[in-house]
């Protein structure tokens, strides 16, 4: 009995502490577990005051000499000296740089009057009310802990009856009598008939966790961990994985996900447009909502430095063959390239230093060709900077040095370690980037190659082994030059050339991306505009492709493996064939508007007796279901984008198809927003028969 009273006393103390944290003013601190903890209002105001202090600290530097351009400031400043440049941004007054061996290195920015005004407004907003609960105008006896945007109580504390109220704690009738706004009909509150459930936390005998909700067996369903100062419970996830799950990545429709399954399909969510909860069990709704799947953490996170050097390597598509006229002529951020342009060549010789703002050019290439133009470098770096800005990060603090070190017409065996081109060109790009600034890292190499191997005699196994070895050699050699500790990852496209005749290279690239956690596929290219030679891309095509590399690079920066629409399995029951995919963003779509219409949407099924007619093709969840016209005979396989080419395209023996996911990301190409949805790669899968 003494234990009971002690636990009751502890619970009462915990409730008092919670009230103090939630209701305390800007001077309140609460002693919890022997440590002083600030109230919610104090913590918020302290954070804003810290921002204001940064503004005040900046005043000391603002009276330095100001320049109109970076180049004028750099010229007038001694080595090691600081200079300020008047910023074009409305939110910044000055940008501070330091002259480091003739190179302007960005240090920090000072806020404009507009930015300071916004901080002041933030302070005012806090004083007027922190979140919904401070503005709540309902029954005074109800202390709201969580409200929706319309200030309806989702979770609250009944001070009269000294208990929590909300979804799953009281029945709907009781809650409707307590709050000023009715709860949406879509939210059905279950009545808790067993009074033991309401008092079970009083008899909880665990350690380190203050239970908020338990089941009748005293298992904690929702609780507060005093050590980590975090809420825990069934289905909750930690800060480390929050960015990989549900609403943290959601960019789809007006549905805000709250709970998803293991592949990212919606189980419970909030429909902003309809102002109601939706999900499984709600009026027969399904879980096929547009939503990102859970991401996979990288084996090792990349470490950013002052210069983040990304190198395009491979054959002619890596250096912009047929990409004329160039379209990326200006640098909107602080991204850089070599003095001779992305290919580091001035027409007669290599030209690396000094670095200059990144833009494309039509200079002849070091491989001897004069057909080179737009590379993926500018589009990649600039969209990556934009994605950083959209994520709330300052792109000026993540400078990308982009260059292209490939050679037209070279097979993988001519680009591997030990060859003249690898030693004298690729490694020279790395070395010169490091020479420009020792704070240098190569987080990724963009691999655009495979066409010449496809038309040669290179086998599937030879190519796969060669690319595996090359990825390891690049990682080792880069680290030997600049001493970086994080990996140099490989981001590859999937070769489209000759996939109707010799798909071995494309399939080797796909399988390597599925098996090797240092190599990631960004996209096939059969849906992109090709040049008149039917092999290379147009300048618009390179810019579009660069968006896929940028999206993958941003994923690396976030600490997650880049995703693509990955074929997983093909299972057959009777004559119904289910092809399952790992889908980055549901739903799957058979798209004939954005992808050139192809026979059977690009799918083909063959067995020992040849191709089998397809009666129907439909998307079901994360799968495509094919109804076959007959039973299969012997060993069979399903293929995609390996058998048919749309007559709406003009490419050299390139298989096409119509399957994609619903990723809403885009890239602007000459004023047109091009979709960056994940298009299915060229693939084939062995068919497995299943029983009941």
N, C-alpha and C positions, 0 to 999 in steps of 0.2 A: 504493500500500500504506500510505503514511503517513496518508492520509485515512481509510483503514479503521480503523487503530489509534486515530486521534483520535476517530472516531465511536463506536468501542467504549468508549473512555475516557469520552466524554460520556454515553453511555447508562448506564454504570456509575455515574457521578456522579448522573445523574437518578434512578436507582433508589435510591441512598443518600438523596438528598433526599426522595424520596417516603416512604421508610421513616421518616425523621426526622420528617416532618410527621405521619404517621399514628401513630407509636409514641411521640413525644416527650411528656414530662410537662408540668405546668403552667408550667414555667419555660423551656421549650425554644423557641428561635427558629432558623430555618434561613436561610442566605444563598442566595437564588435570584435570578439575574440582577442581582446588585449590591444587592438589597433584602432586609432582614430580614423573614422571614415567620414568623408564630406557628404552633406545632403545633396540631392539631385540638383537643386538650384545653385548651391555653392560651387559644385563641380562645374556646372555650365558657365557661371559667371567667372570663375577662375580661369577657365579656358579662353574666354573672350578677353579678359584682362591681359593674359599672356600675349594674345595677338596684338593688343594695343601697345604693349611694351616693345614688341618687335618694331612697330611703327616709330615709337619714340627713339629707340636705339639707332634707327636708320638716319635720323636727322643729322647725326655727327658726320656722316659720309656725304650727304647730299650737296654740301657746299663745295665739293670738288669741281674741277674744271669739267664742263659739259661739252660734248661734241655732237654734231648732227649725224655722223656716220661712224661705223666701227673702224673703217680704214683710216679716217682722219685722226681718230683717237689713238689708234695703234701707232701711227707715224709719229705723233707728238709725244708719246710716252716712252720712257726708258725701259729697258728689260727689267722685269720685276715690278714695274710701276702699275698703278691702277688708274683707270679712267672711266668716266660715265658717258653713256649715249642716251639721248632723249628717245624714249620709247614711243612707238606708234600705237601701242595698245592703250585702250581707254582705262584699263585697270592698273597700268603701271606708269610711273612718272619717269624713272630712270632705270637703265640696266647697267650694272657694274661689271667691268671686265678687267683682266690683268694681262699685261704683256709678258708672255712666257716664251722667250726665245723667238720673238717675232710672230707669235701666234696668239690671237685674241681668245682668251679662255673666259667664258661666261662664269660669273661667281654668284650673283644674286640680283634681285629686282627690288625697287622701292615702290611702294603703292602710290597711286594717284589720289587726288582729292575724292574722286568717285569711289575708290576702293575703301578709303577711310570712312566715308559716309555710309557705305554698306555695312562696315563693322559696327558703326554706331547704331544703325538700324537693328542689327542683330542683338545688341545689348538691350535696346528698347523692346524688341520682341520677347526677350527672356523676362524682362521686368513685367510685361503685360500678362505673361502666362506661359509656363513651360508645359508643352504638349496639351492634349485635349483636356486632361483632368483639371488644369488651372482655370479653364474657361467653362467648365461644366456648370450649368445653371439649373440642374434638376433638383431632386429631393436632397435636402441638406444632410440627412442621416446616411446617405450613400456616398462613400468616398470612392470615386472612379479611379481604378488603377490602369485600365486600358480601355480606350474608346476608339470608334472608327472616325472617319473624316467628318461625319455629321454629328459627332459627340454622343452617339448611342453607346451605352455601357456594354462592353464585352466581358470585363472582369472588374469587380468592385468589392468594397468592404462595407458591410452593414454594421454601423456603429451601435445601433439599438440592440440587435441580436448578437453582436460580437462574432460575426462569421463572414466568410467570403461568399459572394453571390456571383452568378454568371453561368455561361454555357457548361452544362454537365454537373452543376452544383445545386441549382434550384430548378423547379419546373417553370415552364414558360409563363404560367398564370401568375406566379409569385413575382417574377421579374417585371412583368408588365405593370403590376401594381406599384412598383417602386421607382421606375425611371420615367422621365418625362417623354421620351420618344419610344415608340413601339419597336420591338425587335422584328426584323424581317421574317416573313412567313417561311423563308427557305431555311432558317435556323431553328431546328426543332430541339428543345432542351429536354433531356431525359430526367424524370423524377427519380431521385434517390430515395428509395423506400426504406432501406436498411439504415437506421440511425447510427449503427456502429461505424459506418463509412464516414460519417461526419466527424466523429471523434477519434478516428483511428490514429491520427497523428499524435494524440495525447499519450498513446501507449507505444509509440515508436521507440525502439531500443537500438537503433543503428548508431553510427559514429561519424562525425564530421559533416553530416548533411542535415539541414533543417528541412523536414518534409512539409510540403504544401498540400499535396494530394497523394493519398495512398489507396491501395485496394484493401479488401477485407482481410487479406493475409499479411498486411502491413508492408507490402512491397511499395517502394516509392515510385509513383507515377510522375510526379513533378516535385522538384525540391531545389534547395539552394545550397551549393557547396561553399562552406565558409572559407576553405583554404584557397580555392581558385577564384572565389568571388564571382561565380557564374551560376546561371540557372541550368539544371540538368534534368533529364527525364527521358521517358520512352520516346524515341523518334527524333530527339533533339540532336543537333550536330555542333561541333566545336568551331571556334573561330578559324582554326587552321584549315578546315574544309568548307567553311561557309561559302567562299567564292566559287566553289565547284558545284553548288547544288541549287536547284529550284529557282527561287525568285532572285537570287544574287546574279544569275546569268540571263534572266528572262528578258527577251527583246521582242516578244511576239505580239499578240493581240491585246485586248483590254482585260485578259484574264491574268490575275496575279496569283502565281502558284504558292501554296502553303505547304502541301505535302505531295511528293512525287514517288513513283516506284523506282526500281533500280535502273531503269533505262530512261528515266526522265518524263514518263507519262503522268499527267495530272490525276491525283487521287482526290485532293481537296484544294480548292482555290476560291478566289473572290472575283466576281464579275463586276468590274468597275462601271461598265455601261449600264448594267441592270441593277447595280447596288445590292448584290446578294451573293451568298455562298453557293458554290456549285461543286459537284464531285460525284464520285461513285455512290449510288444509293439515293441521290437527290433527283427525284422525278424521272428516273430512268436514264439519266445522263451517262454518257460514256466517258472514258478517260483519255480519249484521243484529242487532246488539246495541244496547240502549238507551244512547245517548250524545249529548252535545251536539256540534254541528258547530263548525268553526273560526269565530270571530267576526271581524268587520271593524272595524278601528280607525276612530274618529271622524276627520273632517277636522281638527278642532281639539278638544282636550280642554277640558272645563269647569273653571273655577277656583272652588273653594269659598271662601266668606268667612263672617264671623260670622253674617250673615243670608242664607239661601239662599231666595229668594222664588219660589215656583211659583204661577202664576195660572191658574185655570180660566177659559176665555173661550169665547163662542159664544152659543147660544140657550138655551132653557129647561132642557135637560138639564145645562148647565154650572152652573146655579144651584140644582139640586135640586128641580125641579118635580115635584110629587106624591110627594115623598120623606118623607112623614109616616107614623108618628111617627119622629123622629130616633132613631138608635141609638148614635151615637158621642158620649157625654156626658162622657167623662173624657179627660184627657191623660196618657198613661203616660210620655212623654219630656219634652223641653224645647221641643217644637214650638209655634209661635205663630200667632196670627191677629190681625185688627184688633179694636178695642174693641167694634165693632158686630157682631162675628162674621165668618164667612167672606165674607158679602156686604157687610160694612162699613156696615151700615144698622141703625138702632135703631127703625125703624118710622115715623119722621117725617123723618129727615135722615141724611146720611152721617155715620158715626162711626168715624174711623180710629184715633186715638191716645188713650191709650197702647196698646201691644200687650198681649195677654193670652194665657194658655194656649189652645191650639187645641182647640175642641170645637164640635159642631154646635148649631144653634138653629132655631126656627121663626118668627123675626122676619119681618114683611112685607119684601118686597124693594124695592129702589129702582126696579124696572121697574113697580111698582104692583100686583104680584100678592101674594096672601096664601096661596098654595098651596105656597110653597117650604119645603123641609125639608132632609133629609140631602143634602149635596153629596159629591163625591169627595174633598174636601180632607182630612178627618181620616183616612179609610181609607188614602189615598195616602201622606200624610206619616208615619203611624205604622208602616205596613208597610215603607216605605223605611228607617226607623230600625231596625226589626227586622232587615232584610236586612243593614244595615251591621253590627249587632251580631254576627250569625251569621258575617260575614266577618272578625271579629276587630277591628273598628273601634269606637271609642266613639261611639255615636249622640249623646251629649250634646255632642260637639265638632262636630256638623254639625246646627245648628239650622235647621229648615225653617219659613218663614213661608208659610202657605197661605191663599189668598183666591180668591173667585169674582167675576168682573167681567162676566158675561154679561147678556144681555137676552132674555127670552122672546119667541119668535115672530119674531126678526129674521133676515133673509137676510144672506148674506155682504156684500152691497152696503151694508147698513145698519150693519155692524160694521167696515168698513175705515177706513183712515187718512183723516182729514178729516171724518168724520161726528161728530155731537155726542156719540154714545155712546163712540166710541173716544177722542176728545179729553178728555171730561169725566169718564169713568168708568175705562176701562182704564188710560190714562196716569196718572190720579190714584192708582190702586192702586200703580203703580210709584213715583211720586213720594213718596207717603206712607210706603211701605216704606223708601225711601232716607232720608227725614227721620227715621224712627225710629232708624236706625243707618246712617251713611255706609259702613260695611263691609258693603255690600249688593250682591247679584248676583241676576240672574234667569236661572237655568240652563235653565229650560224653561217653556213655556206649554202648558197642556192644552187642546186644541181639541175641543169637543163641539158640533157644529153640522151643519146640512145638511138637516134635516127640512123646513123651510119652502121651501128652494130646490128640494127634490124635488117638492113639490106646486105649485110655481110654474112659471115658464117658463124658469128658468135652465138654460142648456145645459151639456153636458160641458165644452166648451172655455172658456166664460165662467167657470164655477166654478173650473176648474183654474188659469186665469190669475189670477183674483181671490185665491185662496188662496196662490198663489206670491208675488204682490205683497205680500199681507198679512204673510207670514212674513218677507219682506225688510224691510218697514217696521217691524215689531215689533223686529227685531234692531237696526236703526238707531236707533230712538227710545229703546229701553232703554239703549243705550250712551251716548246723548247725555245721559240723566238721571243715570246712576250711574257712568259712565266705565268700566264693565267691559270687559275685553278679549276674553273668551271669548264664543262665540255664545249667543244665546237660542234654543234648539232648540224645534221644534214637535212635540208628541206628540199624535197624533189617534186617535180611534176611527173606525170605519167606520159611517156612517149605515145603519140597517136599514129605516127608514120608507119605504114605497112602493117597495121594490126589485122587487116583482113588476110594477109598472106603469111606473115611471120610474127605472131604475137608474143614470141618468147621473151623479148626484152621488156615489153610492157608488163607481162605477168611476173617477171623476175623483180621488177621495181615494186609491184604491188605486194608480193609476198615478203620482200625485204622490209617494207614499211609495216607489215602486220607482225613481223617476228623480231625486229631489231629496234630496241628502245633508244637508239641514237639516230635513226633515220625515219623521217616522217613525210608522208605524201600530202601535198596540198591540194592537187586537183589534176584530173585529166584535162586535155585541151581541145577535144573534138568539137566543143560548142563555141569556140572562139574564132574570130575572122582570120582566115589564112590569106597570105599574099598570092599574087598570080602564079608564082612558081609551085603552089599547092603543097609546099613543105613548111615554109616559115610563116610567122605571123605578120600581120600588118602592125603599124605603130600603135593603132588602137587596140589590137590584140595583145601586144606586149603590156600596155598600160592596164588592160583588164586582168591579165594573168598576174601582174604585180600585186593586185589586190589580194589574191589568194595567199601569196607569200607574206604580205603584211599581216593578214589575219592570223596566220600560223605563228609569225614572229611575236605578235602581241600575246598569244597563248603561252609561248616560251617565257616571256617577261613576267607573266602572271604565275609561272611555276607549274604549268600543266602541259601535257602532251597535245600537240595540234591534232585536230580531228578531221576525218574525212568519212564519206559514206562507205562503210566497210561491209562487204559481203561476208556472211558468217557460215551459213549452212543451207543445204538443199535437201529436203526430206519429202518422200513420196508415200502417199497412202492411196491405194487403188490407182486412179488416174489424176489425182489432185496433188500437184507439186507446190510445196511452200518454200520460197527462197527468203531466208531471214537476213536482216541487215542490222548492223550497229549504227543507229541513226543519230547524228549530232543534234538535229532539231526536227522533231515531228511536226506535222505529218509528212509521210512520203507522198510524192506527187508524180503521176505520169503526165508530163508537161508537153503539150504539142504547140504551145504558144511561144515559149522562150527557147525550146529545143527543137531542132529540125525533125519533123515527123519521119519516123523510121519504121520499117516493117516490124510488126509485133513488138513495137516499142524498143527494139534492139535485142529482145530475148530469142534464144533458139535452144531447142532440146534435141539431143541426138543420142542414139543407142547403136547397137550392132547392125541394125537394119536401116540406119540413116536418120534423117531429120523427121521429127514427129510434128504434125500439125497442132497448133494451139487453138483450142476452142474459145477460150476467154482468158483475159489477163486483168487482174484486179488488185488494188492495194488493200491490205487488211492489217491495220496497226503498223508494226515494224517489218512487215513482210509483203512480198508480192506473190500472189497465188495464181498459178497457171493450171488451167484445166486441159489435159492432154486428150487427143483424139483416140488414143489407143494405149494399151498396156506397154510398158517398156520391155525390151528384150536384152538380157545380159547387162553388161556394164553401160551406164549412161551418164551423161553430164549435161548441165545447163550452162549456157554461155550468154554473155551480154556484151554488146558492142564489138563483137568479133566476127559476125556473119553478114551483117547488112550495113550498107551506107545510104543515108538519105540522099535522094536525088535533088534535094535542095541545097546540098553542099558541094564544094569543089575542092577536095583534098585528095592526096595521093594514097589510095587504098586504105582509107581510114574508116574503121567501124564507128557507128554512131548509135545513140539511144535516147530515151526520153525520161529516164528516172532521175529524180533529184529529191533533196529534202526541203525544208522551209526556213533555212537560215535567212533572216531579213537583212543582213549586212550588204552594203553596196559600195561601189567606187565610182567617182565621177570621171567620165572619159569624154573630153570635148563637150562638157555641159550635159551629158546624158548619164543618168545613174544606171550603171551596169550591175546586175545582181551577182552576189557572191555566195549564192546557195551552193550546197555541196552536191555536185553532179556525180552519179555513179561511175566508178572507174571501169575500164575494160576488165572482165574477169571470166573465169570458168570455175565451176564447182562440181565435184563428183556427187551423184545423186544417191542418197541412202534411203532404202525402204524401211518404213516403220510399221509396227503392228497397231494394236488397240491403244 
